Amino acid sequence: MSERRKTKPVFVGDVQVGGDAPIVVQSMTATDTADVESTLNQIAELADLGCEIVRVAVPDKEAAAAMPEIVKRTAVPLMADIHFDYRWAMAALKANVHGLRLNPGNIRDPDKVRMIVKEAKARETPIRIGVNAGSLPPLKALADDEMPPPMHERMVDAALWELNILEEMGFDSLKISLKAFDVPTMVQAYRDLSARLDEAGTPYPFHLGITEAGLPRAGSVRSAIGIGILLSEGIGDTIRVSLAADPKEEPPVCWDILASLNLRQRGPTIVACPTCGRIEIELIPLANKVEAHFQKLGKPITVAVMGCVVNGPGEAKMADLGIAGGKGRGVIFRKGEIVKTVNEDEFLSAIIEEGDKVIAEMENGNSDIADADFPPGDAPDPVIPIQEVPSSTSER
Amino acid sequence: MSERRKTKPVFVGDVQVGGDAPIVVQSMTATDTADVESTLNQIAELADLGCEIVRVAVPDKEAAAAMPEIVKRTAVPLMADIHFDYRWAMAALKANVHGLRLNPGNIRDPDKVRMIVKEAKARETPIRIGVNAGSLPPLKALADDEMPPPMHERMVDAALWELNILEEMGFDSLKISLKAFDVPTMVQAYRDLSARLDEAGTPYPFHLGITEAGLPRAGSVRSAIGIGILLSEGIGDTIRVSLAADPKEEPPVCWDILASLNLRQRGPTIVACPTCGRIEIELIPLANKVEAHFQKLGKPITVAVMGCVVNGPGEAKMADLGIAGGKGRGVIFRKGEIVKTVNEDEFLSAIIEEGDKVIAEMENGNSDIADADFPPGDAPDPVIPIQEVPSSTSER
C-alpha cells in the first residue's frame, strides 16, 4: 500500500472529498429525476447503505424543475449530472445542489460555461469533470502515417483540456474522473493525470470508477480491480461502482473494496472458509446468519467462521471474534483468546453473545479506535499470538 | 500492466502452469471426497465452468481409498490436498493424482517427507507448497524487547523453509501459494517471494489466492483486488477464488478477474450502463438476456448494452457488438459500424442476429485471434474510430 496522494480538498455540501478525508462512497439514482418522491426514496435508501454523496441526472426541464424540492429534502449531498445544456446546470445551482458533474467542453459555448462558473463560484459549489472513454471529444485530424494516440492519453488530454477551460475562468473547486471500461486504460489514465497534476501543483482530488462495468458479478470484480489497484497506490478520494442493477447494489461493493484494503470498514467483515472435503460443520448457513446479525448492528467487527482444524484456529485467533468448528463442536475465540467450547446448535447464539462483548469493549474501552476509519498508509499489522502447528489428526 | 514474470513451468497432468502458459483457473471440491460419485459430479460441473485444475481434500483413509476411482474418471487434472499425514499423500500418488498440495513442514518427520518426495519424483508429479497466514509454523522465541516480524515476512520465511526441505531432497517440480485474508499482507508476501526466488534463479510459478475470502459478494471483491493487483504486476500463474458458497460460484469469478485485465476471456464480456435518470430503455433485463444468450454460446465476444445518448454510441462502437438505445429505438453497432436501427421489441433478436455474424467472422476470418487467449504483457490498445461529440439533446 502506497501512501495516499495529497490532494486539494473540496466540499460537496458537508462532505469533504480529498485532503485527509476518508475515501467517500457515492452512487447515482436510476429513477426519473422528475419523480420527486421516487428519487428522494432512492436517495434515502442509498444513504442507508452508506452512500455519502448521491448523483442525480438532470437531463431535461422536468428534472430541473424537480431539483429544488429534491435538494431541500435529500438525506445526503447531491451532485447534478449535466450534459449538453447549460440551462439545467443553472437550474441545479439555483436549486442549491451541492455539486455539478459537468464537462465544459460538452456545453461548448464559452459564454454559457462562463455563466455556470460564475454561479458555481458565487455559491462555492464544486464541479466534477467527468471524462469517459465512451464520449471523448473528436480527435484532431491525423496525418496519413500518424497513429491515433492510445486511449488513456486521449482521456488525460481531454481532462486537461476541460480543466484548462475552468482554470482560465479562475475556477478550481474541482474533482476529476477518468472512467473507462477497460481496466488497464482506466488505471493508466489516472496514474498519468495524477503525475501531471501533482507536478503542476494542482493536485485535484479524483473520483474513481469503471464505467458501464456491467452486470453485478462481473461488474463488481472489474470495478474492484480497477479501483483497488489505484487505491493501493494511494490514488483516489471518492469511488463509485457502476453496475447494471438496482443502484442499492452499488454502495455495498464500494464498502467491500474499502474494507479489503483496510481503508474503511462499515459493518462486519466476515472471514469464512470456502468449505472443502475437510468440512465438519454446516458452515455456509452459519456464515450468512453471522453476517446478517452483525450487518444489522452496523458495527465494524471482523468475525471468522471456520470449518476445520487446518486454518480454523489460526484465522479465528486473528479476528475480533471467531469460531473454529469441527465434529459438531466449536471453539469460540474473542480477541485471540479461547473463551469457550460449544455444541453446533449453540454456535450462532454463542457468537452473538460474545459479539456483544466485543462491541461493548469497542464502545467503552477504545471507541475512537474501533469506530474510526483506518488511518491511511500502511495496513495495520496485527500482532498475532504465537501459533502452534495443529496436532496430528491422522487418527480420524 | 507489467510484463509477466518468467516462471519455470510445471505440468499438472496435461495442464501447464507457469512459463508462457495462460493463467490457469482452479477451484476445489466441497463434497465428501469419499463419496466418489458426488465428487466426480462436482469436478465435472467445475470443469464445465472453465475450471482447469480441481483440488480435492484427502483428509482420511476413506478419502484416500476413493482417489483411484476419482482420478480414473476425472474431467480435469486433480491436486490432492494433504495435511499432517504422509499416508494420504502416498495413497494419492499411487492413485495417479496429478499433483499434491502439501507442506513438508506439516508432515514433520523428514523420513516420511523423503518417502513422498521420492514417489512424486518418480512419477513426475508436482507439489504445491501452500503457505497460509492462518496456519504458520510457530514463531521462534523472541527476546523481551523484540517485536515479532510482520505477517508477510513470516509467510515468506515459511515458504522458503518449506521450499528448502524439498530442494534439499532434489525436488523442484513446484508451485507456491502464500494466502492471507488481508490483501496488503498477501500482496506483499507474493511480491517479496517473487523477488527472492527470481534473484536466486528459482522462479517457481505462483498459485494466487485470498484465503477464506468470505461470502460471495465481499469475497469476490476481496479476491479480485488481491489477485488483480498481483496479476497487473505480472505475478501469478494460476488463480483460485475461495468463497464460502457453492464451489460453482468460484470459476466465473476467476474468469471475470482474467477478463478484467485482458488476460483471458471465456464467454461474453458485457459492457452495460448502470442506468440513471437519463435511461430511456428497459436496460437491465435486456443486458441479462444478452449475457445469458452469449454465455450459452460460450464465445469470447464483447457486447455493449447502453441506454442513452451520452456514452452509448461511444461504448457501442468500441465493443464487438453494441446497442445504444433511446426513446424506444436502438442503433445496433457491429465492429464499430452502425448496421441498423430497430424498435425496442426487436432489440434482443437484432443483437442475436448480428452476434451470429460477429461469431461467424471470428471463426472464419481470424479464428486464431478470436478464440485465443490474449497474449501476456501490455493490454491491447484498440484503435477507436474517431468519435463525434453527440449533438445537443436540449430539445428533449
Interface residues (C-beta under 8 A of the other chain):
Chain A: M1 M28 T29 A30 T31 D32 T33 T39 R55 V56 A57 V58 P59 D60 A63 D81 H83 F84 D85 R87 G105 N106 R108 N132 A133 G134 S135 L136 P137 P138 L139 M147 P148 P150 M151 F181 D182 V183 P184 T185 V187 T211 E212 A213 G214 L215 R217 A218 G219 S220 V221 R222 A224 I225 G226 G228 I229 S232 S242 L243 A244 A245 P247 E250 P252 V253 D256 I257 A259 S260 L261 N262 T269 I270 V271 A272 C273 P274 T275 C276 G277 R278 I279 L283 I284 A287 N288 E291 A304 V305 M306 V310 N311 G312 P313 G314 E315 M318 D378 A379 D381 P382 V383 I384 I386 Q387 E388 V389 P390 S392 T393 S394 R396
Chain B: M1 M28 T29 A30 T31 D32 T33 T39 R55 V56 A57 V58 P59 D60 A63 D81 H83 F84 D85 R87 G105 N106 R108 N132 A133 G134 S135 L136 P137 P138 L139 M147 P148 P150 M151 F181 D182 V183 P184 T185 V187 T211 E212 A213 G214 L215 R217 A218 G219 S220 V221 R222 A224 I225 G226 G228 I229 S232 S242 L243 A244 A245 P247 E250 P252 V253 D256 I257 A259 S260 L261 N262 T269 I270 V271 A272 C273 P274 T275 C276 G277 R278 I279 L283 I284 A287 N288 E291 A304 V305 M306 V310 N311 G312 P313 G314 E315 M318 D378 A379 D381 P382 V383 I384 I386 Q387 E388 V389 P390 S392 T393 S394 R396
